Amino acid sequence: MSTHSNPYQFGLEKNAANFSALSPLTFIERSASVFPNHTAVIHQQTKRSWSETYTRCRQLASALSQNGIGKGDTVAVMAPNLPELFEAHFGVPMCGAVLNALNVRLDAEAIAFILQHAEAKVVIVDREFSEVISKALKMIPHRPLVIDIDDPYYEGGELIGSSDYEAFIGKGDSEFNWQMPGDEWDAISLNYTSGTTGNPKGVVYHHRGAYLNAMSNIVSWNMGQHPVYLWTLPMFHCNGWCFPWSLAASAGVSVCLRHVRADDIYAAIKDEKVNHFCGAPIVLNMLNNAPEEMKAGINHAVKVMTAGAAPPAAVIQGMEGMGFSVTHVYGLTETYGPSVVCEWHQEWNDRSDEEIARLKSRQGVRAPMLDGLMVADPVTMEPVPQDGETMGEIFMRGNLVMKGYLKNPTTTEESFEGGWFHSGDLAVWHPDGYIDIKDRSKDIIISGGENISSIEVEDVLYRNRNVMEAAVVACDDDKWGEVPCAFVSLKDGVEVTEQEIIDFCRENMANFKAPKKVVFGALPKTSTGKIQKFVLRDKANSSA
């Protein structure tokens, strides 16, 4: 064995000329320099270029610095998808602080917990949410600096801060000499999980991961230069899945949208020539079921990225039937949003529409910047066979995994046990390497010793032309232990009986998997539009 020293270890050290921390902050500086006059943000009649947007971000960073905000301080923002929240994705970390985009659908108690847990020094709030923020601020011992977003296109709410956003950044230096993070591992943002059980957990992102997932989005979606992106996905959700940073890297256009409504979405697609948007399956379902005249008149290609609960194949088929190209991604708050993508193979184009939709409903393979993905036994960590049948837990590892949970080392350690991030999602692994989620570990139905995937039953229910939305949960049963109970909301003006729904399921799947009970009515949703299965489980079993 050779004992001579490695020549590549000497005189080849990192220095200022050949190394810098990865941070998405470099993206906006480049776009402002290369495409200064290209549109960056559209909010109704307001249009701003990349040069103007970059200047405003620097002013925000400067104003925060003037108020003593710096490294390790948390700046919370409670706002819909507005230019101010987009700017905060750059201005806040430019002064070294950490952005906490608050979930606008949370109640005052949850907001108060988050503000206190995150030790928020500043809260920037849109008038629409002044009431809930006012209540939350009364529940915490230290009042942060409060800045109002006074959106000229919104009526209602009050101004509750010491200054409005425009006046606040107006005092900032437009030439502010912002700094890159000293270390790419420094925190850039904080995102709280939905908290369906107990208090929400604070997921911490670093600059490196934000940079890499922004690029991963561009590569996996072929975004190209100057995409026109509609903000249907909340910017508070995994930092809008990192798309504020992706749009800065691709010098794209952010078309802001306060409320997610079918008429507003279709109007924006036509008026602004939107060619990219993201949304949960529930948003796609709403668009599928919009009136035909609303859908008419789109004459350009539109790419849709969907994630959240696994989208039923029928929902994907409906979108593709309208000429929209759907990319299915999967991830968690803990993985910067999308870290798995259903990569498309051209040879699949020859398949039937139904088969294409089924293939697209699979979660897929690791995204370009994720290092490791496997489906394995949750106890032994042994990978399951790639047979499309054996269920295991999904595990990820690499740069697209969070730093950890804020002030929660025990849970952080548990989630990283064995050198992989434990997702809590159950899936099968297909022979071609694609993963296919069958359930959250807590949502699987075990009936007479057989595992029933609630997602599989929901897929069948969505094929029924009368069904608008569906969710399936376990219902206690004396004989079988658990049986499937379906909660269904019907399309307007239709009448269907419980037995007709059960019969439809039996005709389309193994009888033991069909729901034994069907409950009609509106479905409860989380703040990010996911159906609250824990509420439905309680309901199913209280009336069992």
C-alpha positions as CSV (number, residue, x, y, z in Angstrom):
1,M,0.0,0.0,0.0
2,S,1.4,3.4,-0.9
3,T,2.3,5.7,2.0
4,H,3.0,8.9,0.1
5,S,0.8,11.9,1.0
6,N,-2.2,12.8,-1.2
7,P,-1.1,15.7,-3.5
8,Y,-4.7,16.9,-3.7
9,Q,-4.7,17.8,0.0
10,F,-2.1,20.6,-0.3
11,G,-2.3,24.1,-1.7
12,L,-5.8,23.5,-2.8
13,E,-7.7,25.0,0.1
14,K,-11.1,26.8,0.0
15,N,-10.8,30.5,-0.3
16,A,-12.9,33.6,-1.1
17,A,-12.2,33.2,-4.8
18,N,-13.3,29.5,-5.2
19,F,-15.9,28.9,-2.5
20,S,-19.0,30.5,-1.1
21,A,-21.9,29.2,1.0
22,L,-25.0,28.1,-1.1
23,S,-27.8,30.5,-0.5
24,P,-30.9,31.4,-2.6
25,L,-30.1,35.0,-1.8
26,T,-27.7,35.0,-4.7
27,F,-30.6,34.2,-7.1
28,I,-32.4,37.5,-6.6
29,E,-29.2,39.5,-6.9
30,R,-28.4,37.8,-10.3
31,S,-32.0,38.3,-11.7
32,A,-32.0,42.0,-10.7
33,S,-28.6,42.4,-12.4
34,V,-29.3,40.3,-15.6
35,F,-33.0,41.0,-16.0
36,P,-33.5,44.4,-14.2
37,N,-36.6,45.4,-16.2
38,H,-38.3,42.0,-16.5
39,T,-41.5,41.7,-14.5
40,A,-41.0,39.9,-11.2
41,V,-44.3,40.4,-9.4
42,I,-47.9,41.1,-10.4
43,H,-50.5,41.9,-7.8
44,Q,-53.7,43.0,-9.6
45,Q,-52.8,46.4,-11.1
46,T,-49.3,46.5,-9.4
47,K,-46.4,45.3,-11.4
48,R,-42.8,45.4,-10.3
49,S,-39.5,44.5,-12.0
50,W,-36.7,42.4,-10.7
51,S,-34.7,45.5,-10.1
52,E,-37.5,47.1,-8.0
53,T,-38.2,43.9,-6.1
54,Y,-34.5,43.5,-5.2
55,T,-34.4,47.1,-4.0
56,R,-37.4,46.6,-1.8
57,C,-35.9,43.4,-0.3
58,R,-32.7,45.3,0.5
59,Q,-34.8,48.1,2.1
60,L,-36.7,45.5,4.2
61,A,-33.3,44.0,5.3
62,S,-32.0,47.4,6.2
63,A,-35.1,48.5,8.1
64,L,-35.1,45.3,10.1
65,S,-31.3,45.8,10.9
66,Q,-32.1,49.4,12.0
67,N,-34.6,47.9,14.5
68,G,-31.9,45.6,16.0
69,I,-33.0,42.4,14.1
70,G,-30.1,40.2,13.1
71,K,-28.7,36.6,13.2
72,G,-30.9,34.1,15.0
73,D,-33.9,36.5,15.3
74,T,-37.3,35.3,14.1
75,V,-39.5,37.5,11.8
76,A,-43.1,36.2,11.5
77,V,-45.3,37.1,8.6
78,M,-49.1,36.6,8.6
79,A,-50.3,37.3,5.0
80,P,-51.8,35.7,2.0
81,N,-49.8,35.3,-1.2
82,L,-48.8,39.0,-1.6
83,P,-45.6,40.7,-2.9
84,E,-44.7,41.6,0.7
85,L,-44.5,37.9,1.7
86,F,-42.5,37.2,-1.4
87,E,-40.1,40.0,-0.5
88,A,-39.7,38.6,3.0
89,H,-38.2,35.4,1.6
90,F,-35.2,37.5,0.7
91,G,-35.3,40.6,2.9
92,V,-35.5,38.7,6.2
93,P,-32.5,36.4,5.6
94,M,-30.5,39.2,4.0
95,C,-30.2,40.7,7.6
96,G,-29.3,37.3,9.0
97,A,-32.8,36.7,10.5
98,V,-35.1,33.7,10.1
99,L,-38.4,33.9,8.3
100,N,-41.5,32.3,9.9
101,A,-44.4,32.4,7.4
102,L,-47.5,31.8,9.5
103,N,-50.3,29.6,8.4
104,V,-53.1,32.1,7.8
105,R,-55.8,29.5,8.7
106,L,-54.7,28.9,12.3
107,D,-56.6,30.2,15.3
108,A,-55.2,32.7,17.9
109,E,-54.1,30.0,20.4
110,A,-52.0,28.2,17.8
111,I,-50.5,31.5,16.5
112,A,-49.7,32.6,20.1
113,F,-47.9,29.3,20.7
114,I,-45.9,29.7,17.6
115,L,-44.9,33.3,18.2
116,Q,-43.8,32.5,21.7
117,H,-42.0,29.2,20.8
118,A,-40.2,30.9,17.9
119,E,-39.4,34.0,20.0
120,A,-40.7,36.2,17.2
121,K,-39.2,39.7,17.4
122,V,-41.3,41.1,14.5
123,V,-44.7,40.3,13.2
124,I,-45.7,41.6,9.8
125,V,-49.5,41.2,9.4
126,D,-52.0,41.8,6.6
127,R,-55.2,43.6,7.5
128,E,-57.3,40.5,6.7
129,F,-55.7,38.8,9.8
130,S,-55.5,41.7,12.2
131,E,-58.2,40.3,14.5
132,V,-56.6,36.8,15.0
133,I,-53.1,38.4,15.4
134,S,-54.5,40.9,18.0
135,K,-55.9,38.1,20.0
136,A,-52.7,36.0,19.8
137,L,-50.6,39.0,20.9
138,K,-52.7,39.3,24.1
139,M,-51.8,35.7,25.0
140,I,-48.0,36.2,24.9
141,P,-45.9,38.0,27.5
142,H,-43.7,40.1,25.2
143,R,-45.1,42.1,22.4
144,P,-43.0,42.0,19.2
145,L,-42.7,44.9,16.8
146,V,-45.9,44.8,14.6
147,I,-45.8,46.0,11.0
148,D,-49.1,46.3,9.0
149,I,-49.5,45.3,5.3
150,D,-52.0,47.8,4.1
151,D,-53.0,46.2,0.7
152,P,-54.8,48.8,-1.4
153,Y,-56.8,46.0,-3.1
154,Y,-58.3,44.6,0.1
155,E,-61.1,46.1,2.2
156,G,-61.6,45.2,5.8
157,G,-59.5,44.5,8.9
158,E,-57.6,47.1,10.9
159,L,-54.2,48.5,11.1
160,I,-52.8,47.3,14.5
161,G,-49.0,47.9,14.1
162,S,-46.7,50.8,14.9
163,S,-46.1,51.3,11.2
164,D,-47.2,50.1,7.8
165,Y,-44.9,48.0,5.6
166,E,-44.4,50.8,3.0
167,A,-43.4,53.4,5.6
168,F,-41.2,50.8,7.4
169,I,-39.2,49.8,4.3
170,G,-39.2,53.4,3.2
171,K,-36.7,54.1,6.0
172,G,-34.5,51.3,4.8
173,D,-31.4,51.8,2.7
174,S,-32.0,50.8,-1.0
175,E,-28.2,50.1,-1.3
176,F,-28.1,48.1,1.9
177,N,-24.9,46.0,1.9
178,W,-26.5,42.7,2.9
179,Q,-24.4,39.7,3.8
180,M,-24.4,36.1,2.7
181,P,-24.7,33.6,5.6
182,G,-21.4,32.9,7.3
183,D,-22.3,29.2,6.9
184,E,-24.8,27.6,4.5
185,W,-26.0,25.5,7.5
186,D,-27.4,28.7,9.0
187,A,-31.2,28.8,9.4
188,I,-33.1,30.6,6.7
189,S,-36.7,29.8,7.6
190,L,-38.9,28.2,10.2
191,N,-42.1,26.3,9.3
192,Y,-44.6,24.8,11.7
193,T,-46.3,21.5,10.9
194,S,-50.0,21.4,11.0
195,G,-50.1,20.1,14.6
196,T,-53.1,17.7,14.3
197,T,-51.9,16.0,17.5
198,G,-50.6,18.3,20.2
199,N,-48.6,21.5,19.5
200,P,-47.1,22.1,16.1
201,K,-43.4,21.3,15.6
202,G,-41.1,24.0,14.2
203,V,-39.2,22.7,11.2
204,V,-35.9,24.6,10.6
205,Y,-34.6,25.0,7.0
206,H,-31.0,26.0,6.1
207,H,-29.7,28.1,3.2
208,R,-28.1,25.1,1.5
209,G,-31.3,23.1,1.5
210,A,-33.4,26.1,0.3
211,Y,-30.9,26.7,-2.5
212,L,-30.8,23.1,-3.6
213,N,-34.6,22.5,-3.5
214,A,-35.2,25.7,-5.5
215,M,-32.9,24.3,-8.2
216,S,-34.5,20.8,-7.8
217,N,-37.9,22.3,-8.6
218,I,-36.6,24.0,-11.8
219,V,-34.9,20.8,-13.0
220,S,-37.7,18.4,-12.2
221,W,-40.4,20.7,-13.7
222,N,-38.3,21.9,-16.7
223,M,-39.2,25.5,-15.7
224,G,-36.8,27.2,-18.1
225,Q,-36.4,31.0,-18.1
226,H,-39.1,33.5,-17.2
227,P,-41.9,31.0,-16.1
228,V,-45.2,32.8,-15.3
229,Y,-46.2,31.3,-12.0
230,L,-49.6,31.6,-10.3
231,W,-49.5,31.6,-6.4
232,T,-52.3,29.1,-5.8
233,L,-50.1,27.2,-3.3
234,P,-49.8,29.2,0.1
235,M,-46.3,30.8,0.6
236,F,-46.6,29.7,4.2
237,H,-46.6,26.1,3.2
238,C,-43.0,24.9,3.2
239,N,-42.1,28.4,2.0
240,G,-44.4,27.9,-0.9
241,W,-42.4,24.6,-1.5
242,C,-39.3,26.8,-2.0
243,F,-40.8,28.4,-5.2
244,P,-40.1,32.0,-4.2
245,W,-36.4,31.1,-4.5
246,S,-37.0,29.0,-7.7
247,L,-38.7,32.0,-9.3
248,A,-35.7,34.2,-8.4
249,A,-33.3,31.7,-9.9
250,S,-35.3,31.5,-13.2
251,A,-36.2,35.2,-13.3
252,G,-39.9,34.2,-13.4
253,V,-43.0,36.1,-12.8
254,S,-45.0,35.8,-9.5
255,V,-48.7,36.3,-10.1
256,C,-50.2,36.9,-6.6
257,L,-53.5,35.5,-5.6
258,R,-55.2,36.4,-2.3
259,H,-57.9,33.7,-2.3
260,V,-57.8,30.4,-4.2
261,R,-61.0,30.4,-6.2
262,A,-61.7,28.7,-9.5
263,D,-62.9,31.9,-11.3
264,D,-59.8,33.8,-10.1
265,I,-57.4,31.0,-11.2
266,Y,-58.9,30.6,-14.7
267,A,-59.0,34.4,-15.2
268,A,-55.3,34.7,-14.2
269,I,-54.3,31.9,-16.5
270,K,-55.9,33.6,-19.4
271,D,-55.1,37.3,-18.6
272,E,-51.5,36.8,-17.4
273,K,-50.7,33.8,-19.6
274,V,-49.8,31.8,-16.5
275,N,-47.9,28.6,-17.5
276,H,-47.1,27.1,-14.1
277,F,-49.0,26.6,-10.8
278,C,-49.1,24.3,-7.9
279,G,-52.0,22.9,-5.9
280,A,-53.2,20.2,-3.6
281,P,-55.5,17.6,-5.3
282,I,-58.4,19.4,-3.7
283,V,-57.6,22.5,-5.8
284,L,-57.4,20.4,-8.9
285,N,-60.7,18.8,-8.1
286,M,-62.3,22.3,-7.8
287,L,-60.8,23.3,-11.2
288,N,-62.1,20.0,-12.7
289,N,-65.6,20.7,-11.5
290,A,-65.8,24.4,-12.6
291,P,-68.4,25.3,-15.2
292,E,-67.3,24.6,-18.8
293,E,-67.6,28.3,-19.9
294,M,-65.1,29.2,-17.1
295,K,-62.6,26.7,-18.5
296,A,-62.8,27.8,-22.1
297,G,-60.3,30.1,-23.8
298,I,-57.0,28.7,-22.6
299,N,-54.8,28.5,-25.7
300,H,-51.4,27.9,-24.2
301,A,-49.6,25.0,-22.4
302,V,-50.0,25.0,-18.6
303,K,-48.0,22.9,-16.2
304,V,-49.5,21.9,-12.9
305,M,-47.6,20.4,-9.9
306,T,-49.6,18.6,-7.3
307,A,-48.8,17.2,-3.9
308,G,-50.4,16.7,-0.5
309,A,-52.7,13.7,-0.1
310,A,-52.1,11.3,-3.0
311,P,-54.2,12.6,-5.9
312,P,-56.8,10.2,-7.1
313,A,-56.0,9.0,-10.7
314,A,-59.4,10.3,-11.8
315,V,-58.5,13.9,-10.7
316,I,-55.2,13.8,-12.7
317,Q,-57.1,12.4,-15.7
318,G,-59.6,15.2,-15.5
319,M,-56.8,17.9,-15.5
320,E,-54.9,16.2,-18.4
321,G,-58.2,16.0,-20.3
322,M,-58.4,19.8,-20.2
323,G,-54.9,20.0,-21.7
324,F,-53.0,20.7,-18.4
325,S,-49.8,18.7,-17.9
326,V,-49.7,17.3,-14.4
327,T,-46.5,16.5,-12.5
328,H,-47.0,14.7,-9.2
329,V,-44.5,15.4,-6.4
330,Y,-44.3,14.2,-2.8
331,G,-42.6,15.4,0.3
332,L,-43.1,16.8,3.8
333,T,-42.5,20.0,5.6
334,E,-39.4,18.3,6.9
335,T,-38.1,17.8,3.4
336,Y,-38.5,21.4,2.1
337,G,-41.7,20.2,0.4
338,P,-41.2,18.2,-2.8
339,S,-38.3,15.8,-2.6
340,V,-39.8,13.0,-4.6
341,V,-41.1,13.4,-8.2
342,C,-43.0,11.2,-10.5
343,E,-40.5,11.5,-13.4
344,W,-42.2,10.9,-16.7
345,H,-40.9,8.5,-19.4
346,Q,-41.7,9.4,-23.0
347,E,-42.5,5.7,-23.8
348,W,-45.4,5.9,-21.4
349,N,-47.2,8.4,-23.7
350,D,-48.6,5.5,-25.8
351,R,-50.6,4.1,-22.8
352,S,-54.3,4.7,-22.4
353,D,-55.5,7.9,-20.6
354,E,-56.5,5.8,-17.6
355,E,-53.1,4.0,-17.4
356,I,-51.2,7.4,-17.8
357,A,-53.3,8.9,-14.9
358,R,-52.5,5.8,-12.8
359,L,-48.8,6.1,-13.5
360,K,-48.9,9.8,-12.7
361,S,-50.7,9.2,-9.4
362,R,-47.6,7.4,-8.1
363,Q,-45.3,9.5,-5.9
364,G,-42.2,8.5,-8.0
365,V,-38.5,8.6,-7.5
366,R,-36.1,10.9,-5.6
367,A,-35.9,14.5,-6.9
368,P,-32.7,15.7,-8.6
369,M,-31.2,17.0,-5.3
370,L,-32.3,14.3,-2.9
371,D,-29.6,11.8,-2.1
372,G,-31.5,8.8,-0.8
373,L,-35.0,7.4,-0.9
374,M,-36.1,4.0,0.2
375,V,-39.2,2.0,1.4
376,A,-38.2,-0.1,4.4
377,D,-39.3,-2.0,7.4
378,P,-39.8,0.8,10.1
379,V,-38.2,-1.3,12.8
380,T,-35.3,-3.2,11.1
381,M,-34.7,-0.5,8.4
382,E,-34.3,-3.3,5.9
383,P,-35.6,-2.2,2.4
384,V,-38.7,-4.0,1.3
385,P,-38.7,-6.0,-2.0
386,Q,-39.5,-3.9,-5.1
387,D,-42.6,-6.0,-5.9
388,G,-45.3,-3.3,-5.8
389,E,-47.0,-5.2,-3.0
390,T,-45.0,-5.2,0.2
391,M,-45.7,-2.2,2.3
392,G,-43.0,-0.3,4.3
393,E,-42.2,3.2,5.5
394,I,-40.7,5.9,3.3
395,F,-37.3,7.1,4.3
396,M,-35.2,10.0,2.9
397,R,-31.7,11.3,3.4
398,G,-29.6,14.1,2.1
399,N,-29.5,17.9,1.6
400,L,-33.3,18.2,1.2
401,V,-33.9,17.1,4.8
402,M,-34.4,19.8,7.5
403,K,-31.9,20.8,10.1
404,G,-34.3,19.5,12.7
405,Y,-37.2,20.6,15.0
406,L,-36.7,23.9,16.9
407,K,-36.0,23.4,20.6
408,N,-37.0,19.7,20.3
409,P,-33.8,17.6,20.3
410,T,-35.6,14.4,21.3
411,T,-38.1,14.4,18.4
412,T,-35.3,15.5,16.1
413,E,-33.2,12.5,17.1
414,E,-36.1,10.1,16.8
415,S,-36.9,11.3,13.3
416,F,-33.3,10.8,12.2
417,E,-32.8,7.4,13.8
418,G,-30.6,5.1,11.8
419,G,-29.2,7.9,9.6
420,W,-32.5,8.3,7.6
421,F,-35.5,10.7,8.0
422,H,-38.6,8.7,9.0
423,S,-41.6,10.0,7.1
424,G,-44.4,8.1,8.8
425,D,-45.9,7.4,5.3
426,L,-46.5,3.8,4.1
427,A,-45.8,2.8,0.5
428,V,-45.0,0.0,-1.8
429,W,-41.9,0.0,-4.1
430,H,-42.5,-0.9,-7.7
431,P,-40.0,-2.9,-9.8
432,D,-39.1,0.2,-11.8
433,G,-38.1,1.9,-8.5
434,Y,-41.1,4.2,-8.2
435,I,-42.7,4.5,-4.8
436,D,-46.5,4.5,-4.4
437,I,-48.0,5.7,-1.1
438,K,-50.7,3.5,0.4
439,D,-51.3,5.5,3.6
440,R,-50.1,7.4,6.6
441,S,-49.1,4.7,9.1
442,K,-52.0,5.9,11.3
443,D,-54.5,5.8,8.4
444,I,-54.1,2.2,7.3
445,I,-57.2,0.1,8.0
446,I,-56.6,-3.4,9.3
447,S,-59.7,-5.5,8.7
448,G,-59.7,-9.2,9.7
449,G,-55.9,-9.1,9.6
450,E,-55.9,-7.7,6.0
451,N,-54.4,-4.3,5.4
452,I,-56.7,-2.0,3.4
453,S,-55.3,1.2,2.0
454,S,-57.7,4.1,2.5
455,I,-56.2,5.8,-0.6
456,E,-57.1,2.8,-2.8
457,V,-60.7,3.0,-1.7
458,E,-60.7,6.8,-2.2
459,D,-59.4,6.3,-5.7
460,V,-62.4,4.1,-6.5
461,L,-64.8,6.6,-5.0
462,Y,-63.4,9.5,-7.1
463,R,-64.2,7.5,-10.2
464,N,-67.9,7.7,-9.4
465,R,-69.3,10.6,-11.5
466,N,-71.5,11.8,-8.6
467,V,-68.7,12.2,-6.0
468,M,-67.1,15.6,-5.4
469,E,-64.8,14.7,-2.5
470,A,-64.2,11.5,-0.6
471,A,-62.2,10.3,2.5
472,V,-62.0,6.9,4.0
473,V,-61.1,6.0,7.6
474,A,-61.2,3.0,9.9
475,C,-64.3,2.4,11.8
476,D,-64.3,0.0,14.8
477,D,-66.1,-3.3,14.1
478,D,-66.8,-6.2,16.5
479,K,-66.3,-8.9,14.0
480,W,-63.4,-7.5,11.8
481,G,-61.7,-5.3,14.2
482,E,-61.8,-2.4,11.7
483,V,-63.8,-1.8,8.5
484,P,-63.7,1.1,6.0
485,C,-66.1,4.0,6.5
486,A,-66.4,6.5,3.6
487,F,-67.2,10.2,4.0
488,V,-68.5,11.6,0.8
489,S,-69.6,15.0,-0.5
490,L,-71.7,14.9,-3.6
491,K,-71.7,17.2,-6.7
492,D,-74.4,19.8,-6.7
493,G,-77.9,18.6,-7.6
494,V,-77.3,14.8,-7.4
495,E,-78.9,12.2,-5.1
496,V,-77.2,8.9,-4.4
497,T,-77.9,6.4,-1.7
498,E,-75.4,4.8,0.7
499,Q,-76.0,1.4,-0.9
500,E,-75.4,2.7,-4.4
501,I,-72.0,4.0,-3.3
502,I,-71.1,0.7,-1.6
503,D,-72.3,-1.3,-4.6
504,F,-70.1,0.9,-6.9
505,C,-67.1,0.2,-4.8
506,R,-67.8,-3.6,-4.8
507,E,-68.0,-3.6,-8.6
508,N,-64.6,-1.9,-8.8
509,M,-62.5,-3.6,-6.1
510,A,-62.2,-6.6,-3.8
511,N,-65.4,-6.7,-1.7
512,F,-63.7,-6.8,1.7
513,K,-62.1,-3.4,0.8
514,A,-65.4,-1.7,0.0
515,P,-66.8,0.7,2.7
516,K,-69.3,-0.8,5.1
517,K,-70.7,2.6,5.9
518,V,-71.1,5.8,3.9
519,V,-71.7,9.2,5.5
520,F,-72.7,12.2,3.3
521,G,-71.7,15.8,3.9
522,A,-69.0,18.4,3.8
523,L,-65.5,17.2,4.7
524,P,-63.4,19.0,7.4
525,K,-60.1,20.3,6.2
526,T,-56.8,21.4,7.7
527,S,-55.3,24.8,7.2
528,T,-53.5,23.6,4.1
529,G,-56.6,22.0,2.5
530,K,-55.9,18.4,3.6
531,I,-58.9,16.4,4.8
532,Q,-58.8,16.0,8.6
533,K,-59.0,12.3,8.9
534,F,-58.6,12.4,12.7
535,V,-61.9,14.3,12.9
536,L,-63.5,11.8,10.6
537,R,-62.2,8.9,12.6
538,D,-63.8,10.3,15.8
539,K,-67.0,10.8,13.9
540,A,-67.0,7.3,12.4
541,N,-66.5,5.7,15.8
542,S,-68.8,7.9,17.9
543,S,-71.6,6.7,15.7
544,A,-70.3,3.2,15.2
